[in-house]
Amino acid sequence: MERVEYKGVSQGVPRLSVTSVGKPPWSNRPHNGKVERLILQLGAGRGKFSEVEGIPRSIGCIGNNRFILRREPMSLERMKELLLEFRKLGGKEVWLTNYDSLDVLMALVVFASELEFPEVYAVVLLEDLDEVTPVEGVNFIAELSYPEHTLDELSPYPWLFGALVTVPPEEFRAGPFLGNFSGEVYLDVLFPGSARTLTFNVIELRRIHNPSTERYHDCLAGTVAVTADGYVLPCPLLRNYVVGDVTRMTLKEAVRKKRLRQFWRMTKDKIEACSTCPFRYICHDCRSLEYRATGEIDGMEYCQMLL
């Protein structure tokens, strides 16, 4: 995983290790062409950013947002079945996000812990932390936005595994928002609607060290996302790229879909504007951000090599 060291803003504050900046934590891990993680969205969501107004987050895939549901949400029992199906597929990494009800989130957290997944992550809004009961084997991640909040506010929750901090681009190197927190920190950088108003070095932000990028997409590979209403997507933010429907099929059938696997293998060599770039194998690629800005799945809005 990427590690970035930040100094505390005052004497005596320890240096803090940031796990990931501007990209999901798995972007530096090698992929093998098999299903790796399930991102299960539990509702329309209560997050800060909405599908209607646009979601500018660099790691919005693991955060809580507000989406338009096309039909009624799946039942709690069906969501439990999906977790069981994923376990039978050999899946090891579960992300539970985008909840409407904390009760539903906690019920699935407990069920996932009983299935003994190697990695279970539950992303909880800062304002809901007082109502969360820690569960053994589950990594709780608090979601907060700077400058409205800082990591110092997490001190009453020593059981937290990590923090997902949404930061304006001009602040992500500043440091004051970090505070004193010993857990994993993911900096979720906000992107402008257009590259014309970029205020940071995109190439620096995107740098990865993933040995499998010549064969697999560094972010999408191995990922299957399921919306609260049962649609299967290659990414929670690629809402128009439905590859399956778990109200009509099993998760196993959905994961076998050729269209999903094509996203897993969407290397930079298959994106025309990237195919001849000397940095293509060390550049993190967020298709959802590009799609939001351009309306094209192979869009190239945020590339300073092309500006």
C-alpha positions as CSV (number, residue, x, y, z in Angstrom):
1,M,0.0,0.0,0.0
2,E,1.0,3.6,-0.6
3,R,2.4,5.3,2.5
4,V,2.8,9.1,2.8
5,E,4.3,10.6,6.0
6,Y,3.0,13.9,7.4
7,K,4.4,15.9,10.3
8,G,2.0,16.9,13.0
9,V,1.1,20.6,13.0
10,S,2.4,21.3,16.5
11,Q,5.3,20.1,18.5
12,G,4.6,16.8,20.2
13,V,2.0,15.6,17.7
14,P,3.3,12.3,16.2
15,R,3.9,11.8,12.5
16,L,1.0,10.2,10.9
17,S,1.1,7.5,8.2
18,V,-1.4,7.9,5.4
19,T,-2.3,4.6,3.7
20,S,-3.7,6.0,0.4
21,V,-4.0,9.4,-1.3
22,G,-6.5,9.9,-4.0
23,K,-7.0,6.3,-4.8
24,P,-8.5,3.1,-3.2
25,P,-6.1,1.2,-0.9
26,W,-6.0,-1.8,-3.3
27,S,-4.7,0.1,-6.2
28,N,-1.1,-0.9,-5.4
29,R,-1.9,-4.6,-4.9
30,P,-1.2,-7.0,-7.8
31,H,-4.3,-8.6,-9.3
32,N,-4.7,-12.2,-10.6
33,G,-7.9,-12.1,-12.7
34,K,-10.1,-13.5,-10.1
35,V,-12.8,-11.9,-8.0
36,E,-11.3,-10.2,-5.0
37,R,-13.7,-7.8,-3.4
38,L,-17.4,-7.1,-3.1
39,I,-18.6,-3.5,-2.5
40,L,-22.1,-3.8,-1.3
41,Q,-24.2,-0.7,-1.1
42,L,-27.0,-0.9,1.4
43,G,-29.3,2.0,0.5
44,A,-29.8,5.2,-1.4
45,G,-27.3,6.7,1.0
46,R,-27.0,9.7,3.3
47,G,-23.6,10.9,2.1
48,K,-22.5,14.5,1.3
49,F,-22.4,14.1,-2.5
50,S,-25.2,13.0,-4.7
51,E,-25.6,11.3,-8.1
52,V,-27.7,14.2,-9.3
53,E,-25.2,17.0,-8.5
54,G,-22.1,14.9,-9.3
55,I,-19.7,13.0,-7.1
56,P,-16.2,14.5,-7.4
57,R,-14.5,12.2,-4.9
58,S,-11.3,10.3,-5.8
59,I,-12.3,7.5,-3.5
60,G,-16.0,7.8,-3.6
61,C,-16.3,4.1,-4.4
62,I,-15.7,3.2,-0.7
63,G,-17.5,6.3,0.7
64,N,-21.1,7.1,1.4
65,N,-23.0,9.0,-1.2
66,R,-26.6,9.6,-2.3
67,F,-27.9,7.7,-5.3
68,I,-31.1,7.3,-7.2
69,L,-32.6,3.8,-6.8
70,R,-34.4,2.5,-9.8
71,R,-36.6,0.2,-7.8
72,E,-37.1,-1.0,-4.2
73,P,-34.0,-2.0,-2.3
74,M,-33.2,-5.6,-1.8
75,S,-34.2,-7.3,1.5
76,L,-31.8,-7.7,4.3
77,E,-32.0,-11.5,3.7
78,R,-31.0,-11.1,0.1
79,M,-28.0,-9.1,1.1
80,K,-27.0,-11.7,3.6
81,E,-27.3,-14.3,0.8
82,L,-25.0,-12.2,-1.4
83,L,-22.4,-12.2,1.3
84,L,-22.7,-16.0,1.6
85,E,-22.4,-16.4,-2.2
86,F,-19.4,-14.2,-2.2
87,R,-17.8,-16.3,0.5
88,K,-18.4,-19.5,-1.5
89,L,-16.8,-17.8,-4.5
90,G,-13.6,-17.5,-2.5
91,G,-14.0,-13.8,-1.9
92,K,-11.9,-12.3,0.8
93,E,-12.6,-8.6,0.9
94,V,-16.0,-7.0,1.7
95,W,-16.9,-3.3,1.8
96,L,-20.2,-2.3,3.3
97,T,-21.2,1.3,2.3
98,N,-24.0,3.7,1.5
99,Y,-26.4,2.8,4.2
100,D,-29.7,4.4,5.0
101,S,-30.2,2.7,8.3
102,L,-27.4,2.0,10.8
103,D,-29.4,-1.1,11.9
104,V,-29.1,-2.7,8.5
105,L,-25.4,-1.9,8.4
106,M,-24.8,-3.5,11.8
107,A,-26.9,-6.6,11.0
108,L,-24.7,-7.2,7.9
109,V,-21.5,-6.4,9.8
110,V,-22.3,-9.1,12.4
111,F,-23.3,-11.6,9.6
112,A,-20.1,-10.9,7.7
113,S,-18.0,-11.4,10.8
114,E,-19.6,-14.8,11.3
115,L,-18.6,-15.8,7.8
116,E,-15.0,-15.1,8.8
117,F,-14.0,-13.1,5.8
118,P,-10.3,-12.1,6.0
119,E,-11.2,-8.5,5.5
120,V,-14.5,-6.7,6.3
121,Y,-14.8,-3.0,6.1
122,A,-17.8,-0.9,7.2
123,V,-17.6,2.8,6.3
124,V,-19.6,4.9,8.9
125,L,-20.5,8.5,8.8
126,L,-18.8,10.5,11.6
127,E,-22.2,11.5,13.1
128,D,-23.2,7.9,13.5
129,L,-20.2,6.7,15.4
130,D,-21.8,7.0,18.9
131,E,-24.4,4.4,17.8
132,V,-21.9,1.8,16.5
133,T,-20.9,-1.2,18.6
134,P,-17.4,-2.6,17.6
135,V,-17.5,-6.1,16.2
136,E,-14.5,-8.5,16.3
137,G,-13.1,-9.1,12.8
138,V,-14.6,-6.0,11.3
139,N,-12.6,-2.9,10.3
140,F,-14.7,0.2,10.9
141,I,-13.8,3.3,8.9
142,A,-15.1,6.7,9.9
143,E,-15.9,9.1,7.1
144,L,-15.5,12.8,7.6
145,S,-14.9,16.0,5.6
146,Y,-12.1,18.6,6.1
147,P,-12.2,21.5,7.0
148,E,-15.6,20.9,8.7
149,H,-14.1,18.1,10.8
150,T,-10.6,16.9,11.8
151,L,-9.2,13.6,12.9
152,D,-8.9,14.8,16.5
153,E,-12.7,14.2,16.7
154,L,-12.0,10.4,16.4
155,S,-10.1,10.2,19.7
156,P,-13.2,8.9,21.6
157,Y,-13.2,5.9,19.3
158,P,-9.9,4.0,19.8
159,W,-11.5,0.9,18.2
160,L,-11.6,2.5,14.8
161,F,-9.5,0.9,12.1
162,G,-9.3,3.9,9.8
163,A,-10.6,7.2,8.5
164,L,-11.8,8.3,5.1
165,V,-11.1,12.0,4.9
166,T,-12.6,14.1,2.1
167,V,-10.2,17.0,1.5
168,P,-10.2,19.9,-1.0
169,P,-7.2,19.6,-3.4
170,E,-5.4,22.7,-2.0
171,E,-5.4,21.1,1.5
172,F,-4.3,17.5,0.9
173,R,-0.6,18.3,1.5
174,A,-1.2,20.9,4.2
175,G,-1.5,18.6,7.2
176,P,-3.6,20.5,9.8
177,F,-6.6,18.2,9.2
178,L,-4.6,15.1,10.3
179,G,-4.7,15.6,14.1
180,N,-3.6,12.7,16.3
181,F,-5.0,9.4,14.9
182,S,-3.2,6.0,14.9
183,G,-5.3,4.2,12.4
184,E,-5.2,3.9,8.6
185,V,-6.0,7.2,6.8
186,Y,-7.4,7.4,3.3
187,L,-7.3,10.9,1.8
188,D,-10.3,11.3,-0.5
189,V,-9.3,14.3,-2.8
190,L,-12.0,16.3,-4.4
191,F,-11.7,16.9,-8.2
192,P,-13.0,20.0,-10.0
193,G,-15.5,19.5,-12.8
194,S,-12.9,20.3,-15.4
195,A,-9.1,20.1,-15.7
196,R,-9.1,23.8,-16.4
197,T,-9.5,24.5,-12.7
198,L,-7.0,21.8,-11.4
199,T,-4.9,23.1,-8.5
200,F,-2.7,20.1,-7.9
201,N,-0.3,17.8,-9.8
202,V,-2.5,14.9,-11.0
203,I,0.5,12.8,-12.0
204,E,1.9,13.0,-8.5
205,L,-1.5,12.1,-7.0
206,R,-2.0,9.1,-9.3
207,R,1.4,7.4,-9.0
208,I,1.1,3.7,-8.2
209,H,3.4,0.7,-7.9
210,N,1.3,-2.2,-9.1
211,P,3.1,-5.0,-10.9
212,S,0.0,-6.3,-12.7
213,T,-1.0,-3.1,-14.6
214,E,0.1,-4.5,-17.9
215,R,-2.6,-7.1,-17.6
216,Y,-5.3,-5.7,-15.3
217,H,-6.9,-2.4,-14.4
218,D,-5.3,-1.3,-11.2
219,C,-8.6,-0.4,-9.5
220,L,-11.4,-2.3,-11.3
221,A,-9.7,-5.7,-11.5
222,G,-11.3,-8.2,-9.2
223,T,-14.0,-5.8,-8.0
224,V,-17.7,-6.4,-8.1
225,A,-20.1,-3.8,-6.9
226,V,-23.8,-4.4,-6.1
227,T,-26.2,-1.5,-5.6
228,A,-28.9,-1.5,-2.9
229,D,-31.5,-2.4,-5.6
230,G,-29.5,-5.3,-6.9
231,Y,-27.7,-4.1,-10.0
232,V,-24.2,-5.4,-10.5
233,L,-21.6,-2.8,-11.6
234,P,-17.8,-2.8,-12.2
235,C,-17.6,0.2,-9.8
236,P,-20.2,1.8,-7.5
237,L,-19.9,5.1,-9.4
238,L,-20.2,3.7,-12.9
239,R,-24.0,3.6,-12.5
240,N,-24.8,3.3,-16.3
241,Y,-22.7,0.2,-16.8
242,V,-24.9,-2.5,-15.4
243,V,-23.4,-6.0,-16.0
244,G,-25.9,-8.1,-14.0
245,D,-28.9,-8.2,-11.7
246,V,-28.8,-10.3,-8.5
247,T,-32.5,-10.1,-8.1
248,R,-32.6,-12.4,-11.2
249,M,-29.3,-14.3,-11.0
250,T,-26.8,-15.5,-8.5
251,L,-23.7,-13.5,-7.7
252,K,-21.6,-16.3,-9.3
253,E,-23.5,-15.9,-12.6
254,A,-23.0,-12.1,-12.5
255,V,-19.2,-12.4,-11.8
256,R,-18.9,-14.7,-14.8
257,K,-20.3,-12.1,-17.1
258,K,-17.9,-11.2,-19.9
259,R,-18.7,-7.5,-19.7
260,L,-17.6,-7.4,-16.1
261,R,-14.3,-9.2,-16.9
262,Q,-13.7,-6.6,-19.7
263,F,-13.5,-3.9,-17.1
264,W,-11.1,-5.9,-15.1
265,R,-8.8,-6.1,-18.1
266,M,-9.2,-2.5,-19.2
267,T,-5.5,-1.6,-19.1
268,K,-4.1,1.7,-20.3
269,D,-3.1,-0.1,-23.5
270,K,-6.8,-0.3,-24.3
271,I,-7.4,3.4,-23.8
272,E,-6.3,5.1,-27.0
273,A,-5.1,8.4,-25.4
274,C,-3.0,6.4,-22.8
275,S,-1.7,3.6,-25.0
276,T,1.6,5.4,-26.0
277,C,2.2,7.2,-22.7
278,P,5.4,6.3,-21.0
279,F,3.7,6.7,-17.6
280,R,0.7,4.4,-18.3
281,Y,1.8,1.6,-16.0
282,I,2.4,3.8,-13.0
283,C,-0.6,6.0,-13.3
284,H,-3.7,5.2,-11.3
285,D,-6.8,5.2,-13.5
286,C,-10.2,6.2,-12.1
287,R,-12.7,5.6,-14.9
288,S,-15.6,7.0,-12.9
289,L,-14.0,10.4,-12.5
290,E,-13.3,10.5,-16.2
291,Y,-16.8,9.4,-17.1
292,R,-18.3,12.0,-14.8
293,A,-16.3,14.7,-16.5
294,T,-16.6,13.6,-20.2
295,G,-19.5,11.2,-20.5
296,E,-17.1,8.7,-22.1
297,I,-15.8,5.5,-20.4
298,D,-12.4,6.1,-22.1
299,G,-12.4,9.9,-21.4
300,M,-9.2,11.7,-20.6
301,E,-10.1,15.0,-18.9
302,Y,-7.7,14.8,-16.0
303,C,-4.4,14.1,-17.7
304,Q,-1.8,16.8,-17.5
305,M,0.2,15.1,-20.2
306,L,-2.5,16.1,-22.7
307,L,-3.2,19.6,-21.4
